[in-house]
Amino acid sequence: MAEFFRVWVQSLALVGVVWACAQPAQAVTVLDDRQQKVLITQAPQRIVSLLPSLTETVCALKQCHNLVGVDRYSNFPEAVKSVPRVGGGLDPNIESIVALKPDLVLAAGSTRGADRLQALGLNVLRLEPRNHADAQRVWRTVAQALHVPAADSDRTWQGIQAGVQAAVQSLSPAARQQRVYFEVSPAPYGASASSFLGETLTRMGVTNILPASMGPFPQVNPEYVVQAQPDVIMAGDSSRVSMLQRPGWSRLRAMQSQRLCVFKQDESDMLVRAGPRMAEGAQLMADCLNRAAGTAPAAMGSAR
């Protein structure tokens, strides 16, 4: 009888293990930027990302292998370059996305066609980080949606923030006395004090000539910059030619003294994405500011 009882207990234990392993991961409900609840019943295995910063976040959370489609601008890390392209945030290819049968679509709040994708039965999570608090919230939301353990995602995020702080601390006292204009596109659009780039500059102790009241990424009147006379100008390579053609910009002291950091395309991509490469972006800005203040050996005029 004792032997029968022992075997019976072992059998029950084995059945319990098999049953537990067969159960799907616990469903989670997350909030997107529209405060809409999105139910994720199990860890997504087929993900489409329509925003580069979200693509990079998925990969930083070690889920890159689950990406089946990305927007045309997602180019980092190297692994995403072989993933099928499905248009952009302004012109997503709805048919291509649906054909990929994703169980989760990550998109910016401004992505056109997101409502259409949702109406077709796809799970759409809309997130668009604009400042540091947004970036942390988006990081945690994506991690939760992908069923990444909170301990793992928090550890990685802490590493990112430690990198940003290291960049902040690398500035010389002279570099902290400067006033900066950061141009994100040649329209021109700039990064104000309320953007994540502006918040990074604030943490560095420098002054942004574009106040927070202008919104995160305002279109800027070129004359405004002339009147503000920034000590340092940061911009992508695409802005180089247009800056030289703007009325009055030849009178800018930053232009005359070559206190101008022009970032290569891959550097610009990294800088303007509020995602897992924020620390590297912060270090690029810190290096620029140190050079402008004469406290670093590299020549100005380029971020190279």
C-alpha positions as CSV (number, residue, x, y, z in Angstrom):
1,M,0.0,0.0,0.0
2,A,2.8,2.4,0.9
3,E,4.5,1.7,-2.4
4,F,1.3,2.4,-4.3
5,F,0.9,5.7,-2.4
6,R,4.5,6.7,-3.3
7,V,4.0,6.0,-7.0
8,W,0.6,7.8,-7.0
9,V,2.2,11.0,-5.4
10,Q,5.0,10.9,-7.9
11,S,2.5,10.6,-10.8
12,L,0.5,13.6,-9.5
13,A,3.7,15.6,-9.3
14,L,4.7,14.7,-12.8
15,V,1.3,15.6,-14.2
16,G,1.5,19.0,-12.3
17,V,4.8,19.8,-14.0
18,V,3.6,18.9,-17.4
19,W,0.4,21.0,-16.9
20,A,2.4,24.0,-15.7
21,C,4.8,23.8,-18.7
22,A,1.8,23.7,-21.0
23,Q,0.2,26.8,-19.7
24,P,0.6,30.0,-21.8
25,A,2.5,32.9,-20.3
26,Q,0.3,35.2,-18.1
27,A,-1.6,37.8,-20.1
28,V,-0.7,41.4,-19.5
29,T,-2.5,44.7,-20.2
30,V,-0.5,47.8,-21.0
31,L,-1.5,51.4,-21.7
32,D,-0.4,53.1,-24.9
33,D,0.0,56.9,-25.5
34,R,-3.7,57.2,-26.1
35,Q,-4.4,55.7,-22.7
36,Q,-5.9,52.7,-24.5
37,K,-5.6,49.3,-22.9
38,V,-3.8,46.8,-25.1
39,L,-4.2,43.1,-24.0
40,I,-1.1,41.0,-24.7
41,T,-2.2,37.4,-24.1
42,Q,1.2,35.8,-24.6
43,A,4.8,36.8,-25.4
44,P,4.7,38.1,-29.0
45,Q,6.5,36.0,-31.5
46,R,5.9,38.1,-34.6
47,I,6.5,41.8,-34.1
48,V,6.3,44.7,-36.6
49,S,7.9,48.0,-35.6
50,L,7.0,51.2,-37.3
51,L,9.4,53.5,-35.4
52,P,13.2,53.2,-35.2
53,S,13.5,53.9,-31.5
54,L,10.9,51.1,-30.8
55,T,12.8,48.8,-33.1
56,E,16.0,49.5,-31.2
57,T,14.2,49.0,-27.9
58,V,12.9,45.5,-29.0
59,C,16.5,44.5,-29.9
60,A,18.0,46.0,-26.7
61,L,15.5,43.8,-24.8
62,K,16.9,40.8,-26.7
63,Q,13.8,40.2,-28.8
64,C,15.3,41.2,-32.2
65,H,14.8,37.7,-33.5
66,N,11.0,38.2,-33.2
67,L,10.9,41.2,-35.6
68,V,9.2,40.2,-38.9
69,G,8.8,43.7,-40.3
70,V,10.2,47.2,-39.7
71,D,9.8,50.7,-41.1
72,R,12.2,52.0,-43.8
73,Y,14.2,54.1,-41.3
74,S,15.1,51.3,-38.8
75,N,18.7,50.6,-39.4
76,F,20.2,49.6,-36.1
77,P,21.3,47.1,-34.9
78,E,22.8,45.3,-37.9
79,A,20.4,42.4,-37.6
80,V,17.3,44.6,-38.5
81,K,18.8,45.4,-41.9
82,S,17.6,42.0,-43.3
83,V,14.1,42.4,-41.9
84,P,11.4,43.1,-44.5
85,R,10.5,46.8,-44.8
86,V,6.8,47.8,-44.5
87,G,6.9,51.6,-45.3
88,G,7.2,54.4,-42.8
89,G,5.2,56.0,-40.0
90,L,3.5,58.3,-42.5
91,D,2.9,55.7,-45.2
92,P,2.8,52.2,-43.7
93,N,2.1,49.5,-46.2
94,I,-1.1,48.0,-44.6
95,E,-1.3,45.0,-46.9
96,S,2.3,44.0,-46.3
97,I,1.9,44.4,-42.5
98,V,-1.3,42.3,-42.5
99,A,0.4,39.6,-44.7
100,L,3.2,39.2,-42.1
101,K,0.5,38.1,-39.5
102,P,2.1,40.0,-36.6
103,D,0.8,39.3,-33.1
104,L,2.0,42.8,-32.1
105,V,2.5,46.1,-34.0
106,L,4.6,48.8,-32.4
107,A,3.9,52.3,-33.8
108,A,4.2,56.0,-33.0
109,G,1.1,57.8,-31.8
110,S,1.2,59.8,-35.0
111,T,1.5,56.7,-37.3
112,R,-1.1,56.9,-40.1
113,G,-3.0,53.7,-40.6
114,A,-2.8,52.5,-37.0
115,D,-6.5,52.7,-36.7
116,R,-6.9,50.7,-39.9
117,L,-4.5,48.0,-38.6
118,Q,-6.5,47.9,-35.4
119,A,-9.8,47.6,-37.3
120,L,-8.3,44.6,-39.2
121,G,-7.8,42.8,-35.9
122,L,-4.1,43.5,-35.2
123,N,-2.8,44.3,-31.8
124,V,-1.4,47.8,-32.1
125,L,0.6,49.5,-29.3
126,R,1.2,53.2,-29.9
127,L,4.2,54.7,-28.1
128,E,6.4,57.7,-29.0
129,P,9.0,58.9,-26.5
130,R,9.7,62.7,-26.6
131,N,11.5,63.2,-23.2
132,H,13.5,61.2,-20.7
133,A,10.4,60.3,-18.7
134,D,8.7,59.1,-21.9
135,A,11.7,57.1,-22.8
136,Q,11.7,55.2,-19.5
137,R,7.9,54.7,-19.7
138,V,8.1,53.4,-23.2
139,W,11.0,51.1,-22.3
140,R,9.0,49.6,-19.4
141,T,5.8,49.3,-21.5
142,V,7.6,47.5,-24.3
143,A,9.4,45.2,-21.9
144,Q,6.1,44.3,-20.3
145,A,4.4,43.7,-23.6
146,L,7.2,41.4,-24.7
147,H,7.0,39.5,-21.4
148,V,10.6,40.5,-20.5
149,P,11.1,40.1,-16.7
150,A,11.1,43.5,-15.0
151,A,14.3,42.7,-13.2
152,D,16.1,42.2,-16.6
153,S,14.6,45.3,-18.3
154,D,15.3,47.5,-15.2
155,R,18.9,46.4,-15.0
156,T,19.4,47.3,-18.7
157,W,17.7,50.7,-18.3
158,Q,19.9,51.5,-15.3
159,G,22.9,50.8,-17.4
160,I,21.7,53.2,-20.0
161,Q,21.1,55.9,-17.4
162,A,24.5,55.3,-15.9
163,G,26.0,55.9,-19.4
164,V,24.1,59.2,-19.7
165,Q,25.4,60.3,-16.3
166,A,28.9,59.4,-17.2
167,A,28.6,61.6,-20.3
168,V,27.3,64.4,-18.1
169,Q,30.2,64.1,-15.7
170,S,32.7,64.2,-18.6
171,L,32.1,67.9,-19.3
172,S,34.7,70.4,-18.2
173,P,33.6,73.4,-16.1
174,A,34.2,75.6,-19.2
175,A,32.0,73.5,-21.4
176,R,29.1,74.0,-19.0
177,Q,29.1,77.8,-19.5
178,Q,27.9,77.5,-23.2
179,R,24.6,78.2,-24.9
180,V,23.6,75.7,-27.5
181,Y,21.3,75.4,-30.6
182,F,20.6,71.8,-31.6
183,E,19.0,71.4,-35.0
184,V,17.3,68.0,-35.7
185,S,16.4,68.7,-39.4
186,P,17.1,71.4,-42.0
187,A,13.5,72.7,-42.2
188,P,14.8,73.9,-39.7
189,Y,13.4,72.1,-36.7
190,G,15.3,72.3,-33.4
191,A,15.4,70.4,-30.1
192,S,14.0,72.6,-27.3
193,A,14.6,72.3,-23.5
194,S,11.5,70.1,-23.2
195,S,12.8,67.4,-25.6
196,F,14.9,64.5,-24.4
197,L,17.9,66.1,-26.2
198,G,17.2,69.3,-24.4
199,E,16.8,67.5,-21.1
200,T,20.2,65.9,-21.6
201,L,21.8,69.3,-22.3
202,T,20.1,70.6,-19.1
203,R,21.6,67.8,-17.1
204,M,25.0,68.8,-18.6
205,G,24.5,72.3,-17.2
206,V,24.4,74.1,-20.5
207,T,21.8,76.5,-21.8
208,N,19.4,75.7,-24.7
209,I,18.5,78.7,-26.7
210,L,15.1,77.1,-27.5
211,P,12.9,77.3,-24.4
212,A,10.6,74.4,-23.3
213,S,7.6,76.6,-24.1
214,M,8.2,76.2,-27.8
215,G,7.4,72.4,-27.6
216,P,9.8,69.5,-27.9
217,F,10.8,69.9,-31.5
218,P,9.6,73.3,-32.9
219,Q,10.1,74.7,-36.3
220,V,12.5,77.5,-35.9
221,N,12.7,80.9,-37.6
222,P,16.4,81.2,-38.7
223,E,16.4,84.8,-37.6
224,Y,15.6,83.6,-34.0
225,V,18.9,81.8,-34.0
226,V,20.8,84.8,-35.3
227,Q,19.3,87.0,-32.5
228,A,20.0,84.3,-29.9
229,Q,23.7,84.0,-30.9
230,P,24.4,80.5,-29.5
231,D,28.0,79.6,-28.6
232,V,27.7,76.1,-30.1
233,I,25.6,74.7,-32.9
234,M,24.9,71.0,-33.2
235,A,23.3,69.6,-36.4
236,G,23.2,66.7,-38.7
237,D,25.2,66.5,-42.0
238,S,21.9,67.2,-43.9
239,S,21.8,70.7,-42.4
240,R,25.4,71.8,-43.4
241,V,24.6,73.3,-46.8
242,S,21.4,75.0,-45.8
243,M,22.9,76.6,-42.8
244,L,25.5,78.4,-45.0
245,Q,22.7,79.8,-47.2
246,R,20.5,81.2,-44.4
247,P,20.4,85.0,-44.2
248,G,22.5,86.3,-41.4
249,W,23.9,83.0,-40.4
250,S,27.4,84.1,-41.6
251,R,27.3,86.6,-38.7
252,L,26.8,83.9,-36.1
253,R,29.8,83.8,-33.8
254,A,29.5,80.0,-33.6
255,M,29.8,79.8,-37.4
256,Q,32.7,82.3,-37.6
257,S,34.7,80.5,-34.9
258,Q,33.8,77.1,-36.2
259,R,32.1,76.1,-32.9
260,L,29.9,73.8,-35.1
261,C,29.5,70.0,-34.6
262,V,28.1,68.3,-37.7
263,F,27.1,64.7,-37.1
264,K,27.3,62.0,-39.6
265,Q,24.1,60.3,-40.7
266,D,24.5,57.3,-38.4
267,E,25.4,59.6,-35.5
268,S,22.3,61.8,-36.2
269,D,20.1,58.7,-36.3
270,M,21.4,57.7,-32.9
271,L,21.1,61.2,-31.4
272,V,17.4,61.9,-32.4
273,R,16.1,58.5,-31.2
274,A,14.9,58.4,-27.6
275,G,15.9,54.8,-27.0
276,P,18.6,52.5,-25.7
277,R,21.4,54.4,-27.4
278,M,20.8,57.6,-25.4
279,A,24.0,57.2,-23.5
280,E,26.1,57.1,-26.7
281,G,24.2,60.2,-28.0
282,A,24.9,62.0,-24.7
283,Q,28.6,61.3,-25.1
284,L,28.6,62.7,-28.6
285,M,27.1,65.9,-27.3
286,A,29.5,66.1,-24.4
287,D,32.5,65.6,-26.7
288,C,31.2,68.4,-28.9
289,L,30.8,70.8,-26.0
290,N,34.3,69.9,-24.6
291,R,35.8,70.6,-28.0
292,A,33.9,73.9,-28.4
293,A,35.3,75.0,-25.0
294,G,38.8,74.1,-26.0
295,T,39.0,71.3,-23.4
296,A,39.3,68.4,-25.9
297,P,42.0,67.9,-28.5
298,A,39.8,67.2,-31.6
299,A,39.1,70.0,-34.1
300,M,35.6,71.5,-34.4
301,G,33.5,71.5,-37.5
302,S,32.7,67.8,-37.4
303,A,31.6,65.2,-35.0
304,R,33.9,62.7,-36.5
